[in-house]
Amino acid sequence: MADINPTTTPELENNTSDSQSSVSINPDGTDVREAEAVVSVDDGMGGTTTDSGSASDTNTDGEDGTDSMNGSNGNTTSEDETNPITDLTNSAPQEDISEVRRTESEAQQSSLMSISSINNGSFEGNPPEPGEDRGTFDNFRTIGDTSIETNDIGIAPTDAESQALITTGFSDSGGSVEESDLSEFLGLTSGSLDALLDGDATEGSGIKQTFTAQAGDIVEFDYTLLTNEATPTGIFNDSAFFTLGKSSNDSSGANFALEIADTSDPTFSDKSVEGYSEATDTKTIKVAISEAGTYELGFGIVDLSDTIVDSGILVDDVKLISTGVGPFSSPSVEGTQTESDGAITSDVDFTFGNNGFEPVSGSSNPAQ
């Protein structure tokens, strides 16, 4: 995102004021109230203008008092005469105030845009030092067997030069963990993956990141499923999934999971991928966020029924797209879609709200 150049703002006059008041009783029983005010103005160019004035009011029992005002020159005038004290508290030019407010508004919008984002979704990280591999999991947390891959694996990244590989196997970077540990890491209830995937999830790996989104923002990512299992297979149906939920200090069991690929994918073929016998075509999923807040997203893959034959998922170009459109109702419920809703959901596969993922009518994504 291009830097926003701040507009030069004229210096504003600085106004300071001081005032004192007192009440005294005369021997004849009358009371005298006196007040004095001093106003100083810094003109923003090194000069200072000072003006002062005083006022007194003498009251007798049951009678109106006589008001008088003294200007800085000591002259006394009645309250009907012109007040010699100049009102300096609003002397700053109006256009200066407007300029300050406009600049503050731009800064707030810039801050909001920088907060609402997914960091390092292309897994590039910082430019590497000579001799170091490109790509990192910066801003992501990982568990199990995860690594950064380039097009050397046989599948080209969809953005830049790096992509994430998450597997059910073992490598120098680590090994798969038990389903219960993976579920806890991704904020899922233990055993919920069995229900989602209709099988016995045994082990797997995952990555996750916390981010802030506005209502209407769209989470988008690309993925490719890799496997050494027979395709399709019912019992050993290794599966990949995406998780999302509101972030909290204790997110255990609070997130939702969406299955995005398994061995039944009809696009599996031998694509000469290093370490795997088959791979699917690369696909894209878009999920519209219905409510502003801080969220945790994750990606995972698990073995089903065994711990022997491995599968993996390549993930790349994970990003948050700002639509500038406010809250909406899910178009999956007949009669609830509005014109602004359509602007959000016309090109997404799912909406995400308090009830989790809801498919959008008309999406061609097989994950539905």
C-alpha positions in Angstrom: 0.0 0.0 0.0 1.4 3.4 -0.9 2.4 5.7 1.9 0.0 8.5 2.6 1.9 11.9 2.5 0.6 14.1 5.3 -0.6 17.5 4.2 1.3 20.4 5.8 -1.0 22.1 8.4 -0.6 25.8 9.3 0.4 26.4 12.9 -2.7 27.2 15.1 -2.8 30.1 17.6 -2.4 28.8 21.1 -4.9 30.5 23.5 -4.4 30.6 27.3 -6.6 32.3 29.8 -6.6 33.0 33.6 -9.4 34.3 35.7 -9.9 35.2 39.4 -13.0 36.2 41.4 -13.7 37.4 44.9 -16.6 38.6 47.2 -16.2 41.2 50.0 -18.7 42.9 52.5 -18.6 46.7 52.9 -19.3 48.3 56.4 -22.7 49.5 55.1 -23.8 45.9 54.5 -23.4 45.8 50.8 -21.4 43.0 49.1 -18.9 43.6 46.3 -18.2 40.8 43.7 -15.1 41.3 41.6 -13.7 39.3 38.7 -10.6 39.7 36.6 -9.6 37.8 33.4 -6.4 37.7 31.4 -6.2 36.2 27.9 -2.9 35.5 26.2 -2.7 34.4 22.5 0.4 32.9 20.8 0.1 33.9 17.2 2.2 30.9 16.0 5.0 33.2 14.8 6.8 33.8 18.0 4.7 36.7 19.2 2.2 36.9 22.1 -0.8 39.2 22.5 -2.1 39.8 26.1 -5.4 41.5 27.0 -7.1 41.7 30.4 -10.3 43.0 32.0 -12.2 43.1 35.2 -15.8 43.4 36.4 -17.4 44.3 39.7 -21.0 44.1 41.0 -22.2 45.9 44.2 -25.4 44.5 45.6 -27.7 45.9 48.4 -30.4 44.0 50.2 -33.4 43.5 47.8 -32.0 45.8 45.2 -30.3 45.2 41.9 -26.6 45.8 41.9 -24.7 48.1 39.6 -22.4 46.3 37.2 -19.2 47.9 35.8 -16.4 46.6 33.7 -12.8 47.8 33.6 -10.7 47.3 30.5 -6.9 46.9 30.5 -6.6 50.7 30.4 -8.4 51.1 33.7 -11.5 52.9 32.3 -14.9 52.0 33.8 -18.0 51.4 31.6 -21.5 50.4 32.3 -22.8 47.0 31.1 -24.7 48.8 28.3 -21.5 50.2 26.9 -19.1 48.3 24.6 -17.1 45.6 26.3 -13.4 46.4 25.8 -12.3 42.7 26.2 -11.8 41.0 22.9 -12.9 37.4 22.6 -9.7 35.6 21.6 -10.7 32.0 22.4 -12.0 31.3 18.9 -9.5 33.4 16.9 -7.8 30.5 15.2 -8.7 30.5 11.5 -11.5 28.0 10.7 -9.7 26.5 7.8 -6.8 25.6 10.0 -9.1 23.5 12.3 -10.7 21.8 9.3 -7.3 20.9 8.0 -6.3 19.3 11.3 -9.6 17.3 11.3 -9.1 16.2 7.8 -5.5 15.0 8.5 -6.6 13.1 11.6 -9.4 11.4 9.6 -6.8 10.3 7.0 -4.5 9.0 9.7 -7.4 7.0 11.2 -8.3 5.5 7.9 -4.7 4.6 7.2 -4.4 2.9 10.6 -7.6 0.9 10.0 -6.3 -0.3 6.7 -3.0 -1.4 8.2 -4.8 -3.2 11.1 -7.3 -5.1 8.9 -4.9 -7.4 7.1 -3.3 -10.9 7.1 0.4 -10.7 7.4 2.9 -12.7 5.3 0.1 -14.6 3.5 2.5 -15.4 0.6 5.0 -16.9 3.1 7.8 -14.8 1.6 9.0 -13.2 4.9 11.9 -10.8 4.8 14.4 -10.9 1.9 16.9 -13.7 2.8 20.6 -13.3 3.4 23.0 -14.7 0.8 22.9 -18.5 1.1 19.6 -18.6 3.0 16.4 -20.1 1.7 13.6 -17.7 0.7 10.3 -17.8 2.6 9.3 -18.0 6.2 6.3 -18.7 8.5 6.6 -15.2 10.0 3.4 -14.1 11.7 2.1 -17.7 11.6 2.3 -20.3 14.4 2.9 -23.9 13.3 2.5 -27.4 14.7 3.6 -30.8 13.3 5.3 -31.2 9.9 5.3 -27.8 8.0 7.7 -26.3 5.5 8.2 -23.6 3.0 8.3 -24.8 -0.6 9.1 -23.2 -4.0 8.1 -24.4 -7.5 10.9 -27.0 -7.1 8.2 -29.2 -5.5 6.4 -29.5 -8.8 3.6 -27.0 -8.1 4.2 -23.3 -8.7 3.3 -20.8 -6.0 0.3 -18.7 -6.9 1.9 -15.5 -5.5 5.7 -14.7 -5.5 8.2 -17.5 -4.9 7.1 -19.3 -1.8 4.2 -21.4 -0.4 3.4 -23.3 2.7 3.3 -27.1 2.8 1.5 -28.8 5.7 1.6 -32.7 5.8 0.6 -35.8 7.8 4.1 -37.1 7.6 7.6 -36.5 9.1 10.5 -34.5 7.9 13.5 -32.5 9.2 11.1 -29.7 10.3 9.1 -32.0 12.6 6.5 -34.7 12.6 2.7 -34.9 12.7 1.0 -34.7 16.1 -2.0 -36.5 17.5 -5.5 -35.3 16.5 -6.2 -34.0 20.0 -3.1 -31.8 20.1 -3.9 -30.5 16.6 -7.5 -29.7 17.5 -6.4 -27.9 20.6 -3.9 -25.8 18.6 -6.5 -24.8 16.1 -9.2 -24.0 18.7 -11.4 -27.0 17.9 -13.2 -29.4 20.2 -11.4 -32.7 20.5 -13.1 -35.2 18.3 -14.9 -32.6 16.2 -12.7 -33.5 13.2 -14.0 -37.1 13.3 -17.6 -35.8 12.9 -16.6 -33.2 10.2 -14.6 -35.7 8.1 -16.8 -38.8 8.8 -13.8 -40.9 9.9 -11.2 -41.5 12.5 -8.7 -38.6 12.3 -5.5 -39.9 13.8 -2.7 -37.3 13.3 -1.9 -34.2 11.3 -0.3 -30.8 11.2 -1.4 -27.1 11.0 -0.7 -23.4 10.9 -2.6 -20.4 12.2 -2.6 -16.6 12.5 -4.7 -14.0 14.3 -6.0 -11.0 12.3 -8.5 -8.2 12.5 -11.3 -7.8 10.0 -14.2 -5.4 9.3 -17.7 -6.5 8.4 -17.8 -7.4 4.7 -14.0 -8.2 4.4 -13.2 -11.3 2.4 -10.6 -14.0 3.4 -9.2 -15.5 0.3 -6.6 -18.3 -0.2 -5.3 -20.8 -2.8 -4.6 -24.5 -2.0 -3.6 -27.8 -3.6 -4.1 -31.2 -2.1 -1.3 -33.8 -2.4 -1.5 -37.5 -1.5 0.0 -40.9 -1.7 -3.3 -42.5 -0.9 -5.4 -44.3 -3.5 -7.9 -41.8 -5.0 -10.6 -42.0 -4.2 -10.7 -44.0 -1.0 -13.3 -44.2 1.6 -11.5 -45.5 4.7 -8.1 -43.8 4.3 -9.7 -40.5 3.1 -7.0 -38.0 4.2 -8.6 -34.6 4.4 -7.6 -30.9 4.5 -9.6 -28.2 6.3 -9.7 -24.5 7.1 -10.6 -23.1 10.5 -11.9 -19.7 11.5 -13.3 -18.2 14.7 -13.4 -15.1 17.0 -10.0 -14.8 18.8 -10.1 -14.9 22.6 -7.8 -15.7 25.5 -9.3 -19.2 25.6 -10.3 -20.2 22.1 -10.4 -23.9 22.8 -13.5 -25.3 21.1 -14.6 -21.9 19.9 -13.5 -22.1 16.2 -15.3 -23.7 13.3 -13.8 -26.1 10.7 -14.6 -26.4 7.0 -13.4 -29.4 5.0 -11.8 -28.1 1.7 -10.4 -31.2 0.1 -10.0 -35.0 0.4 -9.1 -38.0 -1.8 -12.5 -37.9 -3.6 -11.5 -34.7 -5.5 -12.0 -35.5 -9.2 -9.0 -33.3 -10.4 -6.4 -35.7 -8.8 -3.8 -36.7 -11.3 -0.1 -37.4 -11.5 1.5 -34.0 -11.7 5.0 -35.1 -10.9 5.0 -33.5 -7.4 8.0 -34.3 -5.3 7.2 -36.9 -2.6 3.6 -37.4 -3.7 1.9 -39.6 -6.3 -1.0 -37.3 -7.1 -2.1 -33.7 -6.7 -5.4 -31.8 -7.4 -5.7 -28.7 -9.4 -5.0 -25.5 -7.5 -8.2 -23.9 -6.2 -9.3 -20.7 -4.5 -11.8 -20.2 -1.7 -13.3 -16.9 -0.6 -15.0 -16.4 2.7 -16.9 -13.2 3.6 -16.8 -12.0 7.2 -20.2 -10.9 8.5 -19.1 -9.1 11.7 -16.1 -6.9 12.6 -13.7 -8.3 15.1 -10.4 -10.1 15.8 -10.3 -13.6 14.3 -8.0 -16.6 14.2 -7.7 -18.5 10.9 -6.0 -21.9 10.5 -5.2 -24.6 8.0 -4.8 -28.3 8.8 -4.6 -31.8 7.3 -5.1 -35.2 8.9 -4.6 -38.9 8.2 -7.8 -40.9 8.5 -7.8 -44.4 9.9 -4.0 -44.9 9.6 -0.7 -43.2 10.3 1.3 -44.7 7.4 0.5 -43.2 4.0 1.0 -39.4 3.9 -0.8 -36.5 2.3 -0.2 -32.8 2.3 -1.7 -29.4 1.4 0.0 -26.5 -0.3 -1.4 -23.1 0.8 -0.5 -19.7 -0.7 -1.7 -16.1 -1.2 -3.7 -15.9 2.0 -5.1 -12.4 2.1 -7.9 -10.2 3.4 -9.8 -8.1 0.9 -11.5 -5.0 2.1 -14.9 -4.4 0.4 -15.9 -1.2 2.2 -19.4 -2.7 2.5 -21.1 -3.0 5.9 -22.8 -5.9 7.8 -25.0 -8.2 5.7 -27.4 -11.1 6.0 -26.4 -14.5 4.6 -27.9 -14.9 1.1 -28.3 -18.6 1.8 -31.5 -17.7 3.8 -34.2 -16.9 1.3 -35.5 -13.3 1.4 -32.7 -11.9 3.5 -30.3 -10.6 0.8 -30.2 -6.9 0.2 -28.6 -4.9 -2.6 -25.5 -4.3 -0.5 -25.4 -8.0 0.5 -25.2 -9.0 -3.1 -22.2 -6.7 -3.5 -20.3 -8.7 -0.9 -21.5 -12.3 -1.7 -21.6 -12.1 -5.5 -18.1 -13.6 -5.8 -17.6 -15.6 -2.6 -18.1 -19.2 -1.7 -19.0 -18.9 2.0 -20.1 -16.4 4.5 -18.9 -16.6 8.1 -20.9 -15.5 11.2 -21.9 -16.6 14.6 -23.1 -19.9 13.3 -20.0 -20.7 11.4 -19.6 -21.2 7.6 -22.7 -20.9 5.4 -22.4 -21.8 1.7 -23.3 -19.1 -0.8 -25.8 -20.1 -3.5 -24.3 -20.3 -7.0 -20.7 -21.0 -5.9 -18.9 -23.6 -8.0 -16.3 -24.5 -5.3 -16.4 -28.3 -4.6 -15.8 -27.6 -0.8 -19.5 -26.8 -0.5 
